[in-house]
């Protein structure tokens, strides 16, 4: 998926910042093109996406999907962030090392050069 931010608006509306989340599925059933699912995030809304297809109907690996589901549930336990500190608290949520759900931490730390996942925020 992609998250796009248009700081100068779209369609000539320079007074408005536009934010979109775009899910792109791999092409299926012999189709030549992938499906796109576009969602505009309204000004003032809170939005999170934990690497799971939320709108796209495409089979995902179970371990990947379960990690995303648990991380979404963790985020829902917080109130909508209204300041930088709360955003930082949510993004830095980590399950302690050795805990059986450590792979479900919101923050993903790439510890080795070949680690595949890390948390990013814009």
N, C-alpha and C positions, 0 to 999 in steps of 0.2 A: 504494500500500500504506500501511498504518498500523502504527505501533508503539505499543502501549498499555502503560502501567505503572500497576499498581494498588498503591500504597504500603501500603494497609491490607488487602491480600489481597482475595479474592473469596469469595463464599458464606459470609461470616461468619468466615472464617479470618484473624483479625487478626494472627496471628503470622508471616504469610508474605507477602512481596512477590511479586506475580505480574506476569510480563512476557509479552506476546503480540505476535507479528507477524501481521498480517492482510493478505493479498493480495486485492485486489478487481479482478476483470476487468470490462471493459465488457460490457454485455449482448450476446449473440451469437445468431445464428440466429433472430431474431425473438422471443426470450425477453424478458419484461418485467422480469426481475430479473437483476442481476449475480451471478456466482459468487463465493463467499467461500472462501478457503483459510486456515485458522487454525492457527497453530503456537504452542504454549506453549514458552517458553524456560525450562528448568529452572534452579533456583538453582545458581550456580557455573559454569554453561555460558557459553561465549563465543559470541556471535552477531553476524554482520554481514549487511547487506543493501544491495546497491549498485544499487538502482533497476531491477532486472531481475526478471521473474517467475521464481521458483524452483520453484513448485508449480503455478501457473496455466498452462494450455495456451492461450495467446493469442498471435497473431503480433505480434512487436515489430519496430520499424524496425531495420535491420541496424546502422546507426552507433550507435544507442543500446545495442543488445545487445552489440556488440563492446566498447564502453567498459566496460560492467558486467562482462563476462567477464574483461577484463584487470585491472580493479580487484579483483575477487575473487581472482584469482591472486596479485596483489601482497600482499593481506592474508594469504593462506595461507602466504606465505614467512616471516611473523613467527611467533614462538611465541605461544601464548595469553597475552594480557596479564594480568599479575598485580598490576600497580601503575599508578598514574596516569601515570608517565613513559612506560611502554610504550604505553599507550592514546594518549597525546599524540604519540608517535613515529609510530604507525600512521596516525592521523588527519591528521598534518601532512605525510605523504609526498607530495612533489611531484616530478614530472619536470621537469627544468630547462627554462626558456623556450627555444624554438628547437628542442628535441628533437622528433623526429617522433611521439613518443607523449605529448606534453604534455597532450593531451586525456584521457589515462588517469590523471592524478594522482588520488590518493585525495581530497586536499583540492581542492575547487572554489571558486575565489574569484570572487564576483560583483563585477566591476570597474565595470560601468555599471548605471544604474538599470533598463535593459531586459534585463539578463542573466537567463536562465531558471533557471540551476542554481547552487546553492551548497551546501557541506557543512554539515550540522547534526549535533549529537551531544547525546544526553541521558544 
